[in-house]
Amino acid sequence: MRNTFRASMALVHTTLGLITGWVLFAIALSGALSVFRQEISLWARPEISVSCPDPLVADTHALDWLSRDAPTANAWYVASANDRSPIVSALWPDAKGPYIQRVLDPITGSPDGIRDTLGGEFFYRFHFELQLPYPWGRLIAAVAALALVVGLVTGIIIHRRIFADFFTFRPSRGQRSWLDMHNLLGVAALPFHLMISLTGAVTLGSLLLPWSTQALYRHDLTASYTELNAALYSRPASGHPAHLAPVLPMLQEADRRFGGTGLEQIYVFNPSDQNALVTMIAGNTGTVSTASHVITFDGPSGQIIREHIENRPVIGAYTFLYGLHVGRFAPGLTRWLYFLSGLALAAVIGSGMHLWTLKRLRRPHHLGHRIVAQMNVGVLIGTPLAFSAFFIANRLLPVTITHRAHIEVVNVFAVWGAALLYTLLRRPDRSWPELLGGNALSCLLVALLSLPWQSPVIAGVSMTAFALSGAFACAMVRTVRKAR
């Protein structure tokens, strides 16, 4: 601890930023992109028409295809089509290995002709799993989110001019400009930063504080899941084959009872058995909270056997905080605010990391400081370069290649690793403009590879890529001029 409270908080702020900064930067940037994960998923599959039929009809086609092509699976998990995205995503267990996931055409209900890609789902999953096995990726993300909460609070405490900093930016002043940008972006979107970090930590709270659950459900941890999800009714298979009743009437009845919220998920358990169940979960486009209304049908008869509306206060509070974090309720303008605020959070984290190295390289320093400065470039500029490589690979890889989605992900980490290695071999004053130029070219290539822009979604992604390309190009030019 330092001599004063503010000095002690400054030490905590700096230490947490140094330890978690690189992970938090990647989490923040992928989180900003995952705001538009449905739009990115549509961009990644240009062969799917964005003019979706009635979502209930698209769901019916998907369930009909599953009944023909996966009749022996013990469960189907279907993400319903909606107004934002006509894509129907299906997941079911494979008898020979892990789960199989397919995106189904809303017209035919078939995956044929649709390229194998994770689309926006890659950024969404990376945001809280970091492409690591369970529970390690989620645990790292949870600890990083908690560190961000503490970092933001300590940042507020050490600010002497927090309101003045909202109006202060002095360009072309070197370290002073970086500090102004760090303060300005931190203050301008401070409510968002606090909300998104706190709700992120709460969302993964069971990993941070698992002991109460373990103490209460000492002999049966699965009972905790059952009580938390009281609406999900299940029963064992009878062993007697049977066919599902027509699913469209069940979908229509559920949609009527949901009161216009639409469907979010459809679960079919034991689909070829006499004890088949069809469970439908209401959408949440009109409310912040999630998954509050669930209806279960008897599969062979199509009759409702259970209906549950969640009204427990603690569960409602949790789903409200989770809904705030993921922003599925948000209309278009709010989603753009989420996206821009997410980019601002990444910039706050990145500028803080860069400030740390600037201060130390201006006075006697050691090899560790130089390595951190070089790694900073690889993370802060290499991460967006790696993410743009995902979009480029989506367009350049052959549509019919096997393990295509896996190759797209491997490409991201290959480019990321190459960027980190490159920055370790170059001086930061040279690698900064070089990688900024690489980002400008890669974003421009994303926009050009999107041609022709046959839909508003593809045009929107392309225009965003153009804007980012221009921003990276301007940053490159300024960096080059400053180096001369």
Secondary structure, DSSP 8 states (H G I E B T S, - for coil): --SSHHHHHHHHHHHHHHHHHHHHHHHHHHHHHHTTHHHHHHHT-TTS-SS---HHHHHHHHHHHHHHHSTT-SEEEEE---SS---EEEEEE-TTSSEEEEEE-TTT---TT-----THHHHHHHHHHTT--TTHHHHHHHHHHHHHHHHHHHHHHH-SSTTGGGG---TT-THHHHHHHHHHHHHHTHHHHHHHHHHHHHHTHHHHS-HHHHHHTSS-THHHHHHHTTT-------S-B-----HHHHHHHHHHHHTS--EEEEEEESTTBTT-EEEEEE--TTSSS---EEEEEETTT--EEEEEE---HHHHHHHHHHHHHH-TT--HHHHHHHHHHHHHHHHHHHHHHHHHHHHHHTSS--HHHHHHHHHHHHHHTHHHHHHHHHHHHHHHS-TT-TTHHHHHHHHHHHHHHHHHHHHHHS-HHHHHHHHHHHHHHHHHHHHHHT-S--SHHHHHHHHHHHHHHHHHHHHHHHHHHHH-
